[in-house]
Amino acid sequence: MRIFNRSGTLFIGGVAASLFLIGCQSTQSSRVEEVEEAPVASPPVEVVTEVPSEQDIVRSGDAEMRELEEDLLLRKKTGDEKARSLKAIAKRLNAKLERFPEEKEWKLSKEGRTLVLKENSRIAFLDGIKVFLDRSLKKSGAYWSLGESDEKIILEPVFGVSATVSQVSTVVIDPGHGGSQDGTKNESLGVLEKEMTLDVSLRLSEHLEKAGFKVVLTRYDDRLVGLDDRAKMANGLKADLFVSVHFNAALNKEAKGLETYLLTPAGEPSSSSSEPGGDVVAYPGNRFDAANFELAYRIQSSLLERLGREDRGVKKARFRVLKSLDCPGVLAECGFVSNRDEGLLVSTAGYRERVAQALADAILEYAKSSKEES
């Protein structure tokens, strides 16, 4: 086991914790973004006021990737973060905008959907579900503004044009850890994360197959599968979705709840970081930023509805297993085995069945939305 310290709080995680949910990272979780490194071919560049050179960007042969990278370079050259006025965004999307000065909150609403934003905070609530923004809602001159990525990935799909969601027929389920990598554990309960994730994944596979999907697991037994091999398997199968299943742990035994991760957009800080910038590399998985958010949001909402546990939010991290995917992908943290009550729940077959049902419900809803758009 390895121990980390973040902002004065200790975290614990297995080496395997870097496996996709990789070690299932959270602000108080055992998973620190150890693998949040750029590919060896080119180290990540700190986003400051300088303009990154072309050599700082890992170039891709994929046309979509080149377009992402060129757009990012252009933004840096102009020195424009493209923070948008909240009022201007609301007007363009024809959404109602209200401010609540005492609570220091803003609310956008349209056709039954609501987004509550907190001033000077990256935390927002979309239809009651906690989501982490890339940038804080900040006052810029006379206006309150949001970052461009939040506008494109959250506001536009919710209040404007829906995110482009490809039809779903093949789903790859990734049981976290395995083999020599146990993941998190609760020794007093005899709970090993690698066993819990496999059990949930097998149950989930059964539900999805009954619904007519082709389902493949990255492992069907207790074996070690490399992070890169997991993504390669999904890409080789031309998967339409990738879902990695994990459970959490922390030295703080009071830590509990559910959280779902998507890949951090290029140039933005991950949810665990307070830095104003981030890795400027646009990874293959970033081609699906809006779809990644849509899938993560549906999974987080479904888990909360089925399990009734604490909402730790839809978060972003540069987990290695998500970077090279050729399809939308997320990592779901389905409870803390280190918490006495939640660990006991995780150890029961009934809880794990509800987790599997919640994940299946979310995937079915996501797939349904793709058919409605086609």
ABEGO torsion letter per residue (X at the ends): XBBBBBGGBBBBBBAAAABGAEAGBBAABABBBAAABBBAABBBBBBBABBBBAAABBBBABAAAAAAAAAAAAAAAAGBAGBBBAAAAAAAAGBBBBBBAAAGBBBBBBGGBBBBBBBGBABBBBGGBBBBBABBBBBBEABBBBBAAAAAAAAAAAABBBBBBBBBABBBBBBBEEEABAEBBBAAAGBBAAAAAAAAAAAAAAAAAAAGBBBBBABABBBBBBAAAAAAAAAAAGBABBBBBBBBBBABAABBEBBBBBBBBBGBBBAABABABBBABBBAAAAAAAAAAAAAAAAAAAAAAAAGBBBAEBBBBBBAAAAABABBBBBBBAEBAABAAAAAAAABAAAAAAAAAAAAAAAAAAAAAAAAAX
